[in-house]
């Protein structure tokens, strides 16, 4: 537009710009509020009127106190700092209050405007009710079994960890009972999945009745349950026969109550069914020094109880640990690093969106590979040792930093070879909690990547959910530094820990890897199916791409593709293999 010398051209340009801005505001899906420093609303758009239920004329003139609660948080909407004055926006989460009195959770983006009329604030109001429902659903499913409404193994572990810590301080005992139903498969075969589900629901109810009010009853697996009996008095000869009998006696009494509760027939749609169980008992601190060992020993004891000739209840018998073997392994591991015995195997992460119908042959996967995850192995003289066989020992010995540095360096070298061969795939590696907290970790990783001649954007740094939430503030600082250098970031094993979802949303991660324990039960397990679906919805709402780990069957793949999962990883596409075995083009 030609600007006239009398200024009318400039006025027309300004009017045109204002009209375009008004159109953008008016048609925005988010509510728009313009208000002054006193919090009085002076302008709104149609979406704001619809969200709050006010006519435009009534909405303007109201104060922020009329539209949001609690009042203590309203001040955040008019607080001014250097970042806000510098053009940055502030995000505030607060409840919005409508004309009819009901409220909805809102995410507010606030910016400040300086003009002829003084300082004003512009806020975009987004209703995040659906996102909050997704969070609540995931929070519930992360700790509970959908079928029986019992706590699941994850929540059980949290309760058991707390019980063990209390017992350690108070010199008390903790018992874990592993209840494994006998002949459950016959019920499934005879009455179908519906009959089996009903049996599990009724069994859950009976176990609650058998347990004490303070005990925790959880579903562990398909036909296996756990009971946590905490704060038990230690063994004493004087207490063995009384109500304050020691931990072992009380655990056996609880096991007897479980067997008695299962003696009555179950009514499954008019069909009477009798079923019993094998019960394994493990006690802290008599035969276990941690929750992990308690669970393992209770499982082993239940397996012993299932053997012919054994009674229905079995208590774990402590075994001698191989301390000399561990010392010998530690010596060999130190030499393994010095003698270059570490190896990297690579597992493909595949774009499920680009796959043709039906699972393709592995040789045809090359065009669909999004990235390769680098997984460390130890080439011992007795064979290839997987990470589970030495990583925890490396952490105990303080060797994990050296191993992690080698993984990054070797992975970058291999990724550069792939690029030179024309394969435009990313390389990912996992960062341990110990490495994450090293003060110079970002500079070390960035130096290795750039020293290899790679762009950081082609490297994915993975951290587990549990590592991310151990110290969220510290983790967030490190991740933002990695992001600033250009790295892609992923949350690994999502669902295996207990995330604060508000914290998760604050992490600058682009990828969410769904833990394989959920995928393993797809598509038949309703609880896992609901959980995975909710995780996919959460990832999409947070602007992240989901990777389903542990895909092993075409049925699992079909379920994930149907629900729009963008990326997948698992044995169906290939086991971890040396780079020389991969088909890149």
N, C-alpha and C positions, 0 to 999 in steps of 0.2 A: 504494500500500500504506500502510495506517495504521500509524504507528510507535508501539509501545507504550512506556509510560513506564519500564518495567523494562529497556529496551534490547534486548529480544528482537527487536523489529521492525527495529531498525537492523542487528542481526546477520543477520536473514533477508535484508534488502536487500543487505548486503555479500556474503552467500553467493550470492544470485541473480546479482549483478554478476560475481562470480568465475566462476560457472558459464557465463555468457554469454561471458566472455573466454576461458575454457578451450575452449569450442566453436569460437570463432573461430580460436583458435590451432590446435586439433586438425585442423580441416578446411581450413586454409590450404594452398595448393599449394606455397608456399615452405617450406623447412625452417626450424624454429624451434629456437634454442639459447638457453638461459638459463645464464649462467656468472658466477662470482665474479671478484674482482679478481686472483686467482691464475691465472685461466684454466681453472678446473675446471668442467666442465659439470654443472649441477644439475637441469636439466629440458629435455625435448625434445618434439617432436610426431611424429606418424606419418610425415609427409613427410621429416623429417630422418632417421628410421630407414631409410626406403626409399632415400634418396639415398646414405647412407653404408654401408648393408648390415649395420648392427648391430641386434640386438634392443634394445628400450628399456632394459632393465636393464644392458646392457653399454655403451651409448652414454653414459648418465649416469655420471659419475665419471671419464671420460676428460679429458685436458687439450687445450687448443687446439693444442698442439704435435703431438698425435696426429692431429688432424683437418685441419690446414692446412700448406702449405709455400709458399715457403721460410720458414724460421724467422725471418729478418730482418723479414718482413712481419707475423708474428703479433702483434708488439707494437702494431701499429696497431689491433688489435681490443680492446685494453685501455687505450689512450691516452686521457686525459681532458683536454678543453679547455673554455673558457668556452661555446663554441657547444653542445657536447654536454651540458653541465650545464644550459644554457638550454632544453633540450627539442629541439634540432636533432638530426638523424641524420647519421651519417657513412657514406659509401659507400666500400668497400674492394674492390678486385679482387685475387683471390688464388686459388691452386689448392687445391681441397679433396681430401683423401686418404681413400679408402674403406677398408673393412676388408680387401678382397682386394688392396690395394696400388695399384690404378689411381687416377688422379687425373682431375678435371674442373675446367675454369675456372668460378669462382664469383664472383658479385657479392653482396657482403655489405652489408646495411644495419644499422648498429650504433646502438643507443640506450642511454642509461644510466638505471637505475632506482634511486631512493633509497627505502628502506623500513626496516621494523623489523629486517630481517636484514642491514642495511648496504647498501653500494653493490653493485649487480649490473648486468650488461650483458645486453641482449636483442638477438639477431642474427637476421635473416631471410636465409637462404642460398638463392640462386637459381642453378640450373645454367644457364650461358649458353653451353653447348657449341654449340648450333645457331647462336647469334648469332656465335660465333667462327668457325664454319665458313663462315658467310655473309661475314664480313669477309675471311677468307683467300681465299675464292673471288673476291670482288670485287678484292682486292689483286692476285691473279694475273691476272685478266682485264683489269685496268686497265693492265697492262704487257705482256700477251702476247696473241697471236692464237691463238684456240682451235683453228683448223683445222691450222695449220702448226707451232704451238708456238714460233714465232719471237717476238721482241720486237715490239710494235706501234709505231705512229708516236709515241705519247706517250713510251714508254720510250726510243725512239731519240732523240727530241729532248733528253731529259735527258742521255743519254750524249754527244750531240753538243755540248750546252752546256758540259759538263765538258771535252770535248776541245778546244773552241775556247778556253776559258779557259786551259788548260794551254799550248796553242800560242801564245797571246798573251804569256804570261810567258816561255816558253822560246824564242821566235822560231822556232817550227816551223810546219808546215803540216798542214791537215786536208782530206781529200777526202771528198766524198759522191758516191756513184754511184747514179743512179736507173735501175733495170732495169725496162723495160716490155716484157712479152711480146707478141709479134706473133701475130695470128690466134687468140688464145685463145677468142674467141667461137665460132669454128668447132668447137672441141673440145666446148664446152658444147652446141652445137646438134646435133653428131653423136653424142656419147656421153652426153649428159645431164649434170645437175649432179654426179652421182657421179663421172663421168669427169673433169670439170673439177676437182673437189676433189682427186682423186688426183693429177692433174697438178701442182697447186699444192703438194701435200705433197712430191712427188718433186723439184720445182724447188727448194723450200726446202732439201732435203738437198744438192742439187748446189751450190747457192750457198754453203752452209757449207763444202763441200769446196774450192771455188774460193778462198774468202777465207782470209786468214791467221788463225791462232788468236786473235790479239788484236783482229781486226776484228769489228764488230757488223753482223749481217745481220738485217733486219727486214722484215715485210710492211707495205706502205704502203696498198694498196688491193686491189681484187679481183685484178688480174693484174699488180700493180706491187710491186716490192721496193726496198729501200734497203740500201746497204752503207756503213758508216762506217769509213774508214781514218784513224786518228789518229796523232799524234806522228811525222809524216813530216819528213825532213830537207829544208831549203830547197834550191832549185835551185843547183847548182854545176857548172861545165863539167867538172871533174875526176871528178864522181860520176855523170855521165849514164848510162854504160854498165854500172856495177857494181851490186852488191846494195844499195848505199846511195844509189841514184839519187834525185834530188829528187822532190818530191810529185807533180808532173805526170806524170813518167815512171812512177812507181810506180802511180799511179792508172790509167794506160793499160795497164800490165802486168796489173793486177787485172781491168780490163775484158776484156782478151784471155783471161784465165783463165775468166771468166764465159762468154764466147762458146764457148770450147772445151768447157766442162762441159755446154753445151746442145746440142752437136753430136750426141751419141749419141742414138739413138731412145729414147723413153719407152715402157715397156710398161704399157698401161692395160687390165687384164683380158684379156690376150692380143692386144690391138690395138696395133701399133706406130705411134707418133705422133712426127713431127718438129716441133720448134718452136724458134724463135730469139727474139732480143730486141733492142731498141734500148737503148743505154746512154748516159746523159747524165752528165757529170762537172762538178762545181763544186769550186773550191779556195779555202780560207781561207789567207792573206789576199789572194790574188791577185785574185779577182773577187767576194769576199763578205766582209763584216765581222761577220756574225752567223749563228747557226744558221738563222734564218728566211730570210735571203737565200741561204744555201747551198742549202737545200731548194728554194726557188723557182727558182734558177738551174739546179740539176741537173734539175729537172722540165722547164724550158724547153729545156735541151740535149737531153734525151731526145726531146722533141717534134720538135726539129730533126733528130735522127738518124732519125726515122720518115719524113721527107720523101723523095720519090723522088729518086734521084741522090746522096743523102748516104750516108756510110759508117755501119756499125752502131754506131759510137761517136762521140760529139760532145762536145767540151769547150766550156763556156760562154765566149762572147766578151764581155768587159766592155763595158757600154754607158755613155754619158755621162749622168749624172743631171741632172735639170732643176732645178738649185739656184735659178736665177732664178724659175722657176715656183713653187717652194715659198715663196720670200720674198714673191712677189706674193700668193699664197694667204693667207699669214699676215696681211698688211695688210688684205685683204678680210674675214677672219674677225674681226679686232678691230672693224672698222666694223659688221659684222653684229650684234654684241652691242649696240653703241651705238645702232644704227638699228632695233632690234626686228625682226630678220629671222629669229629662231628660231621654230620651230613644233613643236607636240606632235601626234603621231599616236598612236592608241590601238589596241592589239590585244587581242581578248578572250581570257580564260582561262576555259575552259568546264568545267562539272561533267560528267564523263563518266558518273558514276553515275546521273544523272537523264535522260540522253538516251534517247529511244525507240529501238527497233531500227532500224538503218540510219542513215546520216549524215543529219541534218536539213538542210533548206535554210537558208541563212544568215539569212534574214529571220525564221525561226522559232526562232532561237537565244536570243533575249532572255531567256526565263525560265530558261535554263540557264547564263547568264553569271555566273561567280563573281567576276571582277575584270577590270579593264582595265589593261594595262601601258602606261605612258607612255613613248614613244620619241621622242627629240628629232630634229628635221630642221632643215636650214638652207635657207631660201627665198632662194637666191642669184638674181641677175638672169638667170643662165643656166639656171635650173631648180632643182628640189628636190635637195639634196645629202644622202645618207644618212649615218649616224654614221661609217661606215668612212672617209668622205672627209674628215673634219675633227676627230674626237675625239682621235686620237693627236697631231695638230698642236696642238690646244687644250691638251693636257697638257704638251707641250713648251714652249708659250708661257706657261704658268701661268694660262690662261683657264678651266680646267675648273671651278674653284670658282664663278666667276660663272655659268657655264652650268648647273652643278648646282643652284645656288640658284634660278635662274630656273625650272628644271624642277619643283622642289618647289612653288614658289609658284603657277605656272600650273596644275600638276596638281591642287593643292588647290582652286583656284578652280573648275576644271571639275568636280571630284568633288562640290563643294557644289551646283553646278547640277544634277547628276544626282540628288542626294538630294532637292532641292526638287521635282524632276520626278517623284519617287516611285520612282526606280531605286535599290534597296538593293545596290549593288555596291561593291566595294573598288577602290582605285587603288593600283597598285604602280609603283615607280621603282627604278632601279639606282644604287647608291652606288659611285663609283670608289674605287680604292685611295688616291689622293691625298686625296680628301674624307674617307675613313674615318679618316685619321690627323690630321685637323685637330683641335686641342685642344678647340674649342668646337662640334664638329659636332652633337652630340646636342642641345644647347641651341638651335642655329640651326634644326634640323629641327623640333623640338618647338614652337618659337616660330612658325614659318611655319604649321604645321598648326593649332595652336590659334588663331592670329591669323585664319585663314580660317574658323574656326567649325566645324572638323571634329574628330571624336573620333580619337585616334591608332589605336584599334583598327580603324578602317576604312582604314588606310594600311599597305601592305606595303613594307618596305624590303628590297631585294635586294642581295646582295653576291656576287660570283663566288667559286667555290671557290678559285681561285688567290689572290685577294685575302685571303680568310679565312686561308689557310695561310702567307702571307708572314711574318706575325708573329702566331701564334695567340694568344699571351697578351694582346697589345695588342688584337687583334680581339675576343677574348672580353670584355674589360672594356667596350669600346664597345657591343657587342651587348647585354650585360646592362643597360647604362644605357638603351639604346633600349627594351628589353623592360620595364624598370621604368616608363617613361613610357607603356606600353600599346601600342607598335607591334607589328605582326606582322612576322616576320623570315623571309627565304627565302635558301637557298643556291642561286645560279644557276650554270648550266653545269656541273653536277655530273658528274664523270667525265672532264672535260677536263683536270683537274690531277691532283695526287698528294696526296690527303688522308691525314692521320693519323687513322684511324677513331676512336681513343680521343679525339682532340681534337674531331672532328666531334660525337661524342656529348655533349661538354661544352658545345657551343654552344647557346644558348637559341632555336633556330630551329624553327618549326613546319612549314616547307615545304621540300621538296627538289626542285629543278628538274633533270630529267635532260637532259643536253646533247643537242642536236639531231643530232649526228654519229652517235649510236647509233640514234636513231629513224629516221634517213634510210635505214638498211639493213634495216629491218623490212619484212615478217616473214621474208624469204628468207635473210638472213645468220645462220648459226647462232651465231656468236660474239656478234653484237649482241643477238640474241634472249636468249641466256644472260645477257649482261651486264645488259640492261634488267630481266629477271626478278629477278636478284639485287639490283639497286638497289631495286626495288619492295619486296622482302622486307626489305631493310635499313631503308628508310624506315618500314615498318610496325613493325619491332621497336624503332626509336628513337622511336616515337610521332609521326612526321612524316607530312604529306600530300605525295604525289609529284605533280609536274606534268611531263608529257612534252612537251618542246618540239619544234617542227618537224613536227607532224603534217600531212601533205599528201595522203594517200590513204586511201580507205575501208579498205583492207587493214591499214594501220598502226593505224587506229582500232580495228578489230575485234580485232587482236592485244592492244592495250592494255586494252580493255574486258574481254576474256576473262581477263586476268591481274589484274584488279581495280585498275587505275590510276585513282585518283579524279578527277584533273584533267588537262586537256590544252590545248595552245595550238599554233596553226599555221595555214598558209594554207587548210587544209580548212575552218576556221571563219571565216576572214577575214584579209585582209592589214591591216597597220597603216593606219589611216585617220583623217582629222580627226574631231573630236567631232561636227561637223554631219552627217557621213555615217552615224553609228551609229544603229541601231534599238534603242531602250532598252526599249520595252514592246510 
